[in-house]
């Protein structure tokens, strides 16, 4: 583990940028950017277009470690380069942004009200490759649709089982059991989810560290116990389908919770914008998300 990166994540203000759209979500992300399927003929060209988009974001002067603590990458982005330099190396050396890698391979079909992670083939080899590339940590996502205690308990156990393998490689895992924002019993789900996460953390040794990526809770500061847990480096929030303004407003009500936005970060960016327009819009988004991550309202 890179101690300088660890200390930066633990102590500095800022947020995590999620640039990890995978094969399934890339077409939607490109379409929001103004790139439809007429811009590419096959999957290889599609990934070239999304790397161009990510490179444009990363190279912008506003995308820097003074407000962005880390960035989550898709595996192909990790294996690509920016200005002849491996992406993770570029992020840290040029931008002072800590690189993470998305390692999950998508979701299974819904069962027991949740979608578990698919099996991750050759996980050891993938983690070794991440270490070689200078990655600090990993991220993996599950999805909760409804209040089902066995289902929620199962995905938490699955997440922590993978997390322990990640920790054994000297990496810090981001555990992401997302709660769908339109779930009918969202508040009850979040209460039970918090309990199950705390149970898993109870068995951790002092040196074992995780990060948590959670849907912004219905009840402000629902996750404050997790924020303060000795084994939790950071608790970050996904935008989950909220607009950037909605996500920022909700985030601001939660002490210690910082953003890890994907769609909300890229909202409004377009391939048709010139560099000045693109940079101005990205700067405004980064400033707004940083402000929501660092300036909190007082909760009575």
N, C-alpha and C positions, 0 to 999 in steps of 0.2 A: 504494500500500500504506500502511495506517495503521501508522506506526512504533510507536505505543504498544501497539497490539494485537500486533504482531510481537514486541516485547520481552516482553510478558506471556506469550505462548505459549512463547517461548524460555527464559525464566528462572524462571517461577513454578511452584510445585507445583500439582498438580491433575489433572483428567482431562477428556475430551471426552464430552459427552452426545449420543447419536445419537437424534434425534427426527425421522427422515427416512423413515418408512414411506411407501411410494408406493401407487399404486392396487392393485397385486397383493398387497402385504403388509398393507394397512390392515385388511381384514376380520379377519385373524388377530390383529392387535394389539388391535383393538377387542374381540374375543371374550375375549381374556385379561383385558381390563379389565372384563368383565361386560356388554358391549354387543353383543348379537347383532343379526341382520338385522331383527328386529321394531322396532328403534329408528330405522330409516331406510327410506325407500321407494325411493330411487334413489342414484346415485353422488354427486350434489350434497349430499344430506342425510348420506351416509356421511362425506364430507369435513368437513362441519360438526361431526359428532360427534367426529371425531378431532382437529379443531382445538380443540374444547372440552376434550378430554382433555389435549392439549399445553399449552393455556393454563393449565389447573389445575396442571400440573407446573411450568411456568415461573414462575407468579405466587407459588408457595409460597415462603415466606421462606428455606427451606433450599436452594433452587435459586439459588445465588449464586456470584459470581466468586471468593469466598474459597476454594472447593474445586472449582469447575467452570470450566475455562479457556475452553471453547468449546462450541457446540451446532450440530449439523448439522441443517438444515431441508430439508423437501420444498418444491418450488417453490410449491405453493399456500399453504403456511404462510408463506413469504417474502412472498407477495402479500396475506396477511391481516394483521389488526391485533390488538393487545392493548391494551385501554383507549384505543382511538382512535389508537394509535401503531403504525407499521409494525413487524412482529415483530422484524426485525434491529435496528432502532433501539432498540426496547424492551430487547432483550437487552443491548446495549452500554451504553446510557445509564442504565438502571434497575438492571441486574444486573452490569455489568462482565464480561459473557460475550461472547466473540468469535463472530460468526455465520459459519457455513459453509452452502453450498448443495449438495445432491445434484443432479448434472447428468446422470447416466446415465439412459437410458430403458429399463432392464431388460437381460435377458440373452438371447442367441441360444440355439438348441438346442445340446446338447452335441455337440462334435466334437473329435477328438484328445484326449479326456480332459478338456476344459475347456469352459467357457461364456464366450464373448467378449461384450463389450458390444455391444448394438445400436447402429446408427448414431445419432448425436445430431443431429437436424435443426435448422437455424438456430442452430448453436452460438454463432456470433459475437454474434447478437442476444441470446441467453440470457445470455451473459457480460456484455455491455454493460448489460443489465437488472439483473444482479446487482450490478454496480458502482454503478449508480444507487440501488439499495436499501441500500447500505452493507454489502454482503457482503465478508468478508475473503478467503475461499477457497472451494474447491469439493471435492466428493467424487464418485468414480466407482468402481463395483464390477465385478469379474470373479470367476469362480469356478473353482477347480481341483478336479477330482474324482479324478484318477489321475496316476501318473507317466508323462508323455509329454513328452519334451523339446521337440519342435517346437511342441506346443500351448502349453506354459508360456512358451516364448520368444516366441511370437506374442502372447499376451495382455500380456506385459510391454511389448513394443514398442508395442502398441496403446495401452496406458495412458500411456506416456511421450510418444507422439505427441500425444495429447489434452492432456497436462500442459503441453507446450510452448506450446500455443495459450492455455491458461489463464494461464500465466506472462506471455505477451505482453500480456495485458490488465491486468497489475498485480495479479493474484490469486495465492494460494498453493494449489496443488492437493493434495488428499489422494488418493493412489494406493492402491487397495484390491484387490489380487489375493488374494482369500480362498482358503484351503485348507480343504476340507471336513474337519471334525473326525473323520469316520469313514473317511477315505481310508486304504486298506490300506498304502500306502507314504508315509505323511504325513511322516516324518522325511526320507526321500530327496527328496521334493518340495520341502520347505523348504530343504534344502541347495542344490538346483539353482536354486530361486527366488531365493535370496540372491545367488548368483553372477550371475544375469541382471540383477537390479536394480543390482548394483554396476557391471556393464558399462555400463548406461545412464547411471548417475550419473557415470562417468568422463569422459563427453563434455560435462558441464555446465560452464558458466562459474561463477565464484565467486559472483556475485550471484544466481544462479538457485536458488530454494529450493522443496523439496517436503516434504510430510509423507507418511508411509507408514502405512497401516492394515492390519495383518496378523493372521492367526490366531495365537493364543498357541502358540509352537513346542513340539514334543515334547521337544526338548533345550533346557534352560534356557540363555539367553543366546546362542541360535543367531543372533540378529539384532544382536548387540552392535556389529559392524562398521558396520551401518546406523545405529544410534543415534549413533555417533561420526562419521559422514560429514559433511563440511563443508557439503554441499548439502542435508542433511536437517534440517529444523527440529525435527520431533518424530517418533517412531515410537509409534503407538498401537495398541492391541489390540482386536479385536472379540470378543464373547462367543461367537459362532458356534454357539449351541445348548447350550452349557454352562449349568448353573444359575449363579446369582450366586455361591454359595459355591464351586463348582468353579472358576469363572472367576477369582475373587479369589485362591484358593489357588495356581493355576497362574501367575497374573500376578505374584504376589509373588516368584517365583523368578527373575524376569528384570529385571536392572538396566537402568534407563533407559526401560523400557517402561511406558506408562501406559494406562489403560482408555479405550476409546471404545465403551461398551456401549449397546445398545438394549433388547432383550428383558430382559437381566439387570438393567438399571436400573429398568424398569417392573414387574419381577416383584413380584407380590403387591398391586399397586395395583388398586383397584376403585371403580367408580362408586357402589357401595352404601356405601362408607366415608363417615362424616361428615368434616368438614374436619380435625378433630383427629386422627382415626384415619389419614386420608390423609397428613397432614403428618408424623405420627410415623413411619409406615412409610417414606415418602420420605426423611426425615432419616436413618433407620437405614441405608437403602440407599446414600445418598450418602456417609455417613461410612465405611461398609465399603469401598466402591469407592475412595474417596480414600485410605484407609489402605493398601489393596493396591497402589495406584499410587505411594505415597510411601515406605512402609516395606518394605524388601526383606530377604529372608533372605540369609545369606552362602552363596555357592556355591563349594564346594571344587573 
